[in-house]
Amino acid sequence: MTLAIVLAAGTSAAGLTTSSGEPLADRLADQLRRAGATEVRFAATLDELATVADAADGPLLITGTDLVAHTAVLRHLATSPVGPTVALVLGDPPVPGRTAVREERGQVVDAGPLDALDGDATGVFGGALRVGVDDLPTLAAAARAAAVGARPVAPVGPAGDVSPLPASGSAGPHDPGSAVDRLVAGLAALGTLIFAQRVRLLVAHRVDDEAALVAAEAAVTAVDEDRAELRLSVKERDDFFSTYFVSTWSPYVVRWAARLRLTPTGVTVISVLFALAAAVLFGVGGRPALVGGAVLLYLGFVLDCVDGQLARYTRHFSAWGGWLDTMADRAKEYLVYAGLGFGVSHAGLGNGWALAIAAMTLQTVRHMTDTWYGVLHDEAARRPRTTTGGSGGIGDRLNAASTRVQADTGSVSYWLKRTVVFPIGERWALIALTVALFNPLVSLIAVLVWGGLAFAYTGALRTLRARWMWVPVLDTVDATLHRDDGPLARRLPVVRPMGPLTLAVIAALGPAALLVAALLGDAPDGLRWAVPVALLVLLVGGLGAGAAHNGPLDWLVPAALRAAEYLFAIAVGVVGGAPGWLIFGYVFVLTVHHYDLTARLEKRQTAPPLHPATLGWEGRSVLLALLAIAGTVSIGMATLGAYLLVVFVVSVVLAWFVRPARRVRASAAAPVGAGGAAPR
């Protein structure tokens, strides 16, 4: 249920009449209903809005009375999946009385009068915002402060006590302007995480007089709303291959899928089937099968783009769909690696499973660094900027250079920067081309070479930039969860002077040395005695579990621990004589578990229901070591992998189906005033 509020206070547009003869405020109310609002109310003052926010049990969609826009603009705002609280941001030049904003990585990190932003404004507030349930108390506090021209204070405690919060550079809601402008400035001053919603190909303008209203209505009429929405389904900034070889025609597939009433989840499932079929053909071998597999792989990637485009076009978003899309992307890619690995071994071209395992491990560790570097950037963007007398060094210069390149959209340097990091479109294109023209061996080697170079490139540059930003990312999240620590790691003593990243890197060195020795030696089974030694080195990573993860590079800790566990599992498998496909399958299950954690981090979800049953990275490694000592690695690895897979599936069912159904039943059965909000 979404309640919409038309806030009329402090605007000169309240009495404007549209070309159809109805008041602009009434047309906005009708548009809000068509945008998905279940109820629309008018609020004359900010105090009225605060009272509504106190009683609301769902998100609020708030707009002033001076907005002229396509209905799709409001629908996109109401259904935006980027976060719970979203503000409409326009590219119009700032004018007195309007709130200017500074946006970084899709977040409104500052808002206020233009002069208060010191020339850093990137847009202006569009006069409409959606506020999530968790931010409603802050909204009420900001509204009451803005109503009396006071500095906002954040509500804390059940009794409604308040305490001041420092503003992030903006002047706050006491500045002149309409009520909705002062409101969003107050939310920003209270540190609310606000995401930006841009109109792009659609039209939205704020008007103050009749002439501006006529011009804005003409601009809205001149744009075909449905055609614009279809084009908007394509990501604004995608990778080179996706932009020029997929998105040029995928919108036609999107429209066709919408007419057939296919859901984004249904398209995701079809894309998985295409990738699975391609993997089977890669394993079969033979030129016709390899070419057919390459074609299916390309079509599967097209559908992989279409599912997101369809979600944006139809506005059918869900946490489940987003999570499933993330998990399906990785599962498809690794199934393809398995098909290529089997094809290499089946054709007698070499140890294909070893190459497939290496490709999967490299890509997973890369994705872990990508995820946490994104978290680092988001956290840095939310923090107030500090001014220094001099340059920030090489990291500062690299950051400025990256910003310039990203702003030069479509240039050679822009596309080189986006391509060199080896994104998913380029990976799938490389696999399809090399396997069709050559064979699976060439394909896997190409993936490993380009992936390794991309990892080295991004790792070096990000390390330099991260040292300049110096943002303690893991201080803001549950470090124990995202380290994937088990009960043993949590009970180990803490070695603080070395730091958690140093300990995690040391933890990976022992398994790496054991794996190299096993691969180079003539009798890997003779290294069974070295497994406990490698395990002890691995457990060094647990000595940092209780330490503060507030170093400039501690965002690398989860990736380092993933690498350590995977290397140990692979080494134990080689020493124990486990077949390559079994080692691949076990590591694949581990990657599924870890991608579940990163997907939940990106979607702001809580820990999986059965997370303690996964034993932690150190618990699983201890079990593998015991199996190696007992000489039952193959049976034990298959059993442990099956166990972890069952835990994962049951956890998914509980998290996405059973528990939500229980909450719905409990909500339906609860009497008015029971549970959740207090009676009013």
N, C-alpha and C positions, 0 to 999 in steps of 0.2 A: 504494500500500500504506500503510495507516494502522495503526500499532501503538498499542494502548491499555494504559494502566497504571493499576491500582487501587492507590493509595498508602494504606497503613493506618497509617502512623506518626503518633503524637501525637493520636489521636482516641479518644473514649470510645464511639463508635458501632460499633466493630469487632465487638462481640459481639451486636449487635441482630438479632432475627429478625423477618421480615416476617409478614404475616397468612397467607401461604401456607405458612409453616413453614421457608422457606429463609433462610439468612443474608443480611442486607442486602448485604454485599459480593458474594455470589454473584449476587444479582439484578442488581446494577449491572454485573457482568461480562457477564451475558446481554444486558442492554440495550445495552451498548457494541457487542456483536457485531451486534445488530439495527440499531444506528445506523450500521453500515458498517465497523467495525473488522475488519481481516483477522486480527488476533491479539490476545489479551488476556492480560496477565501481571499477577501480584500482586507488589508491592514492599513489603517490610517496613520499609525504611529509605530515607532520602534518598540515602545512598551507593549503594544498589542502583539507584535511579533515575538517578543520575549516570552509572553504568556503562552502563546501557541507552542513555542519551542519547549517550554517546561512540560507541557502535557503530551507532546508528540511521542509516538512509539515507533516511528518509521522515518525515513529520510524526508527532508523538506526541500522543495524546489521553489526558489525565491527569485522574483524578478521585479524591477522597477516598472514604472508606467511609461517609460520613454524609449522602449525597445521596438524596433521594426526589423523583423527577421523572418526567414523561412521557418515554417513549423518544424522542419527537420533539424534546425539548429537547437531548438529546445528539446526535441526528442533525443538528439545525440547527447545533450547535457544530462538529461534525465537517466539515460541508460549507459553512460560512459563507464567502461570497466577499469579505468586506470586507477581509481581510488574512490573512497567513500565521499570525499569532499572535493568538488570540482567547480572552477569558476570559468565563465566565458571570457576569453581574452581576444581583443580585436587589435588589428594593426593600424587603426586610425590614429592620427596625431593627437597627443594629449591636449586638452583644453582646461581652463580653470574650472574648478569644482568637480572634475572627474578624477578618479583614482588611477594613477599610473602603476604599472607592475613591472617587476624584474623577474624574468622566467629563466630557469636553468633546468635542462634535462626534463622538461615537461612539468616542472614544479614552480608555483608562484612563491618565490623565496623572499620577496619584499613587495609591499604595496603601500601607497600613500600619494601625496601631492608630487608633482613632477620634480620640483626643486629639492624635495627630501630624498630623492633617489640618486642625487649627485650625477645625473647624466647617464645612469645605467639602465634606464627604463627600456624595456623591450616591447612594450605594448600598453594598452589601456584596458581597464576592466570593462566588460561588455554589458554590465547591468543585470546579469543573471548568474545564479550559482545554485548548486545542489550541495546540501550539507548532510553528511552521514549521521547515523544515529549516535555514534560515540562522540561526535563533535557538537551535539545539540546543547549540552550544558555550557560549552564555550560560546556557542552562538548566542544563547540567552544573556550571558555576561557581557559579550561585546555589544549586543543590542541595547542593554540597559545603560552601559557606559556611554554609548553614542547618543542616546536619547537626552542625556544631561550634559553632554560635552566633556565627559570625564575620561581619564586614562583608563583603559580596560584592565581588569584584574581577572585572574583565572579562578573558577570555582573549584574548591577542594573540600573534601569531607562531606559526610551525609547531611550535615546540618546547614550546608550552604555557605560555610565560611569561605572567605576569599583571601588570596594573597597576591601581591603584585608580581607581574612577570615583566622582564625587560623587553622593550620593543626591539625589533631587529633593524633599526635604522629608519623606520617609517615614523611619520609624525602622529599616527594613530587616528582614532575616529573623531577627535575633536576638530578636525580640519573641516572647512566649509565644503558643501557638496550635498548631493541627494542622500537620503537615508541609506539606500543600498550601497552607495559608494563608501560612506562612513562605516557601514557594517563590515564590508569585506576588508577594509583597512584595519578594523579592530580585530577581526579574526587572524589576520596576518601578524599583527602586533602581539597577539597571544601565543604565537608559535604554532598555530594550526597548520597541519600538512595539507596544503591546497594544491591540487593539480590543475593544469591549464587545459582548456578546451578551445581549440582554434576552429574557425569556420571554414577556412581554406576556400573551396569552390562555391560555397553557399554565401549568402549575404546576410549581414546583420549590422545595423547602425543604431546609434542612440540619437534621438532628435530632441530639439528644444523649441522649435517653432514650426509653423505651418509649411514654410518653404522647405525646411529640412525633411519634414515628413513626406512631402510630395516627391522629393528627390529619392529618398530611401525606398518608398513604395515602387518607384519606377525601376530602381536597381534590383529589387526583389523579383519583380515581374519579368525582368529581362533574362533571368536564369531559370532554365528547366530544372526543377527541384529533383525529379527522379533521376534524370541523367547525371546530375551532379552527384547525387548519392551513390550511384553506381561507380562513378569514377573515384569517389572518396573511399570506396571499399578497398582500393589498392593503397598500400602503405605509402606514406609521403616520401620516405627515404628508404629505399630498399637496396639490395646488392645489385651488382651489374647484371649478372645472369638473370636474376628474377625480374629486373626492370625491363630488359630488352628482349628476353626470350620467353617470358611467362606472362607478365602483366600486360603486354600488348594485346593479348587475346583472352586472358583468363576472365575478364569481366563478362564476356559473353557466356562463358560457362556458369558464372555466378547467377546471371539472370535466368538461364535455363534451369539451374538447380532450384532457384527460388520459385519458379513457376511449377516445378514438380513437387514443391513443398519438402524438399530434402532439408534436413537439419545439418548444421555444421558438424555435429558428432557423427552423423551418418556419412558425410563426406570424408571425415577422418578415418572411419573404419574402411571405406573403399580404398583410400590411399594406402592403408596398411596392407590390404590384400594385393594391391599392385606391386608394392615393394617386396612382399613375400613371394609373389610369382616371379619377379625379377631375380630374387636370390636363388630360387630353385633353378631357373634357367642358367644362371652363372655357374651353379654347381654341376649341371648336366654337361656343359661344355659343348664344343662344336660351334662353327661360325654362325649358323642360323639361330641357335639358342642364345648365343652371346649378343647378337644384334637385336633379337627380340627382347631379351632382358634389358638391354640399354634403352629401347623404346619404352618399355613398361616402367623403367625407373624414371625416365623423364616425365611420363604421364603421371606417375605417382607423385612426383614433386609438384607438378602443376596442381594436382588435387590438394597437396599439402598447403599450397598457397590459397587455393579456393576456399578451404574450410574457414580460414580467418576472414577472407574477403566476404564470404557469405554471412558470417556472424556480424560483420560491420554493416553490411547492406540491409540485413533483416533486423538488426539490433537484438539478436538473440544471443545474449552473453550469459554465462554462468561460471561459477568457480569450478564446477565439475568439468565443463567443456574446456576451460583454459588449462586445467591440470592434465586432462586427458590428451590435449594437443601436445603439450610439452613432453609427456611420457611417450606418446606415439612417435614423435619425431626421432627420439633417441632409439627406440626399439626398432623402427624401420631401418635406420642407418646401420645398426649393429647386426640386424638380420642380413643385410646386404653384405657386410663384412664376412659373416659366417658363410654365405653362399660363395663369395670369392675365395675364402680360405679353403673350403671343401673343393672348389673347382681346381685350385692350384695343386692340392694333394692328389685329387682324382686323376689329373692329367699327368702326374709325375713330374711336375715342374719344380718341386721343392716342398718345404714344410709350410704349407699354406696356413695352417692353424696358428703357427707362431707369428706369422705376419698379421693375421686377423686379430690375434690377441694384442699385439703391439699397437695396431691401429686403434682398437677400441680403448685401450688404456690411455694412449696419448690423447685421444679426443676427449675422454672423460675428464682427465686432469686439466686439459685446456678449458673445458666448459666450467669447471669449478673455479678457475681463476677468472674467467669472464664474468661469472655470476657475482663473485665477491668484489671484483673491480667495479662493477655496476653499483653495488651497494655502497662502496667507498665513494663514488662520485655523487650518488644521491645524498649521502650523509654530509659530504663537503658542501653541496649546494644549499643545504638547509641551514648551515652555520653562517653567522655574520662574517662578512669580509673583514679582514684585518689589513690595515694599511701600514706599510713599512717604508723606511726611507730609501731602500735600495732594491736591487733586483733579487728575485728569489732563486737565482742560480739557473742551472741547466734545466731543472724541472719546470721552473717558471717559463723559460723560453720555449720548452717543448709544449707546454700547455697552450701558450699563445699561438704557436705555429699550428697545432692541431685545430684550434678554434678557427683560425683563418682558412685552413684547408676545408674544414667542414662547412664553412659559410660559402665557399666557392663551389656551389652545387653544379655538377655536370662537367667540371673541368677535368683535365687529365690527372692532375694531382689528387683530386677528390676521388675519382674512380680507382686510382692506384691504391690509395689509402684503404678504401673499402674492400678491394680485391685481395690485397696482399695478406690480409688476416685469415684468408681461406674460410669464408662463411659457408653455410650449408648449401646454398645454390651452386657455388663454385665446386664444392666437394662432389655433389651429385653429378654435375656436368662433367667433371674430370673422370669420375668413375665410368659414366656412360660412354664417353668418347674413347677412353683407353681400353675398355673391355671390348667395345665393338670393333676397334681398329687393330687391337693387339690380343691380349689375353688377360685373365684375372691376375697373374703374377705382376705384370706391368702396372695394372690398376692399383694393387695394394702398395707396391713400391712407390708409385707416384703420390698416393695419399700420405704415406709416411714421410716422404721427403718434403713435400709442400707443407704438410702439417707440422713437421719438426721446425722448418724454417720460420713458419708463421708464429709458432710458440716462442722461439728465440727472439724474434722481432718484437712481438707484443710484450713479452716478459721483460725485456730490457727497458723498453720505453715506459711501460707502466710502473716499473720499479722506480725509475728516476722521478716520474711525475708523482707517485705516491709519497716518496720521501719529501717532496716539496709541499704536498697538501697536508701531510701529517695528521691524518684523521683516524682515530681509534675505532674502527668499524665494529669489531666484535664486542666492544663495550655496550653497544646498543641492542644486541640480540642475545639469545640464549646460547652462549658459547658451548656449553656442554652438549646441547642438542646438535648443533651444527658441526662440532668436532666429531660427533657420533661416538662419544665416550660411553663405555660400559661401566659396570660396577667396579671392576678392577682398577681402571684408570682413575676413577673418582676417589679411590682409597689410597693411591700412591702418594708419597710425599711430594711436596712442591719444591722445585728448584727454580727460584725466581731470577737469580743473576743472569742465567743463560738466555732466558726468554723462551716463550712457547714456540716461536718459529724455528729458532736454532735447534731446539730439541726435536721438533717434527722432522727437520731435514736430516738430523743424525739418525732418527728412527728409520728413514728410508735407505740409508747407506748400507746397513747390515743386510737386509733382503736383497738389495741390488748386487752386493758383492757375492752373496750366495748364488744368485741367479746366473751371474756371469761365470762363476766357477762351474756350475752345473752344466751350462751350455757349452763351455770350452773343454770340459773334462771328458775322458773316455768312459768313465763309469759314474754317472750321477748318483747312483744308489749308494756309492761309497761315501757320499757327503752327508749321510743321515746324521752323523755326529755333529755336523755344523748347524743343523736346524735349531737346536736350543740356543746356540750362540747368537744366531741371527734373530731369534725371538727376543733374547735379552736386549739386544741393540734396538729392536723395534719398540720394546716397551719403554725405552727412554722417552718416546713421544708422550707417554702418559704422565711424565713428571711435570709437564707444563699445564696439565688439565685445570688445576686450581689457581693458576697465575692470571694476573690481569693481562688481557689481550689488547693492550693499548699502544703498541708500537706502530710506526708508520707502515710496516710491511706485514703486520700480523693478519691482514686479510688473506695472506697466502697459506695460513695454517691449515684450513680444511683441505685445500688441494694437496698440500704436502702429506697429510695423513692419508688421503685417498691413495696417493702414489705409493706410500709405504705399505699399506695393506695389500694393494693389488700385486706389488712386486713380491711380497712375502708369499701370497697365495700361489702365484705363478711358480716361484722358486720351489715351494714345497711340492707342487704338482710335478715339476720336472724331476726333482730328486726322488719322489715316490713312484715315478714311472707312469703317472696318469696319462691317458690319451689326450691329445691336443683338444679334441672337441669337448671333453669333460672340463678341462681347465677353462676353455672359452666360456662354457655354459655357467660355471661357477662365478667367474668374474662378471659375466653378464648380469647375473642375479644381484651381485654386489652393486653394479652400476645402477640397476633399477631402484634399489633401495636408496642410494645416494641421490639419484635424480628426484626421487620423491621428496627428499628433504629440501633440495634446492627449489623445486617447484612450489613447495609450501612456503618457502621464504619469499619467493617472488610474488606469490598470490596472497601473502600475509595470512597463511593458515597456521593452525597450531600443530603440535607434534602428532605423528601418526598414533592411533589408539594403542597399538601393540608395540610401540617403539622399544620398551625395555626388553621385550622378548627377542629382539635382534642381537642381543648380547654385547653390542659395541664392537668397535674395530679390534680392540685388544682381546676381547673374549673369543671372537671367531678365530683370531690368529693363534691363540693358545690351544684351542681345539685342533686346529690343523697341525700344529707342532706335535701334539700328542699322537695324532693319527700317523704322522711321519715316523715317529719313534716306534710305534707299534707295527709299522709296515702295512697299514691298511688305508693308504691315502686315497686310492680310487673309490673304494666303497664309502669311506668317510666323507670325501668331498661331495660325492653324489648325494649322500644322505643329508649333509648339512645344507647343500644348495637347495635340495627339495624342501627342507624344513623352512629355510628363509623365504622361499617362493610362496609357500603356503601361508606363512605369517604375513607376507606382503599382500596377498590376495584377500585374506580375511580382514586385514587392516583397512584395505580399500573399501570393502563392502561395509564395514562398520562405519568408516568415516563419511562415506558419500551416500549411503542408502539407509542403513539401520538407524544411526543416531539422528539424522535429519527427520526421518519418519517419526521417531519417538518424540522429538521436539514439537513437531506439528500436532501430534495427538495430545501431548501435554498442554500445548497452548490452546487447543480447541476445548479441552476438558476443564481448563482453569476458569474459575469464576472471575467476574470483573473485580479488579483490585487485588487479585492474588498473583503472586509471583511477578517478577519484573517490576514494572512501574507501580508506584503507590497510587491508591485511588485519589481522585481530585474532586 
